[in-house]
């Protein structure tokens, strides 16, 4: 267990992760020691072993912790070390096993087994409660996530004033970090997310925060596919919070040339991808109005960037469906 050496897939062993919660460190490395003692093999680059990832989600106060072990197969050799780990002092509040036998960048697979305890932690960010599962994406740094939320909601208010009932399209919505607080403020949000667990979490979070059903609509779909339906509607603002590789060209065209909202807010976790996409957005008729970086992972190179964009000139043609090329 460790970090990749720069520019390679060689693993550099570490004893702690300085940007992770102390309890998460204790749990992760304790599980590693139990698995090592039982000689359970790592998956390796060819996935011919068993162990792939350990995912730990803790609340900011560390009172709650849910842990998930990602494996290539649910092998009998896992039972002993997992039982020993869960019997030790200070076990996690929930433990799951996820089976992911597919190569690629996706950390989790479609099958998750709950071994013990709860499947979510409950996090509070700016008076909004979120139940978060380990299989769904949610910002790891909760303090920085609050700053992101402040920036997004603040920019929506600055661009549109005190108006309520704005039509907002939230793309790559996850468990509703932006969609739920915006809906609670009286706006009407369409939230698009591909991950099934994230959509289920978002629905639970909507009920948890007592947000009316007519204020938010969740669409489980790839953003590229959902844009076909969304292009028929008009939105006052569009939020984009894509994964690290950024948006495909079809999404850029679909949002900025077809839907063409008056304002857009792009939340990027990859400055290089953002730098490649901003010229395309500007050529589609938008002006960069504000750029706000957020230090999401101190002591690392990872910086989150919130970019506010405003449409300039006349509205582009809306009669062309977004392309599906990836």
Protein Blocks (a to p, Z undefined) as FASTA:
>chain_A
ZZddehiabdcddfbdfkbcfklmmmmmmmmmmmmmnopacebjnopamblbdcddddfk
lmaccdddddfbdcfklmmmmmmmmmpghiafbdcddddfbgcjbfbdfbdcdfbhcfbd
cddeehiacdddfkbccdfblmlmmmmmmmmmmmmmmmnojaehiacddehklnolmmmm
mmmnopacddddfblklmmmmmmmmmmnopafklpccddddfklmmmmmmmpccfbdcdd
ddfkopafklmmmmmmmnopabdcdddfbfklmmmmmmmmmmnopacfbdcdddfbghia
bdcdddddddehjdddfkbccdfbZZ
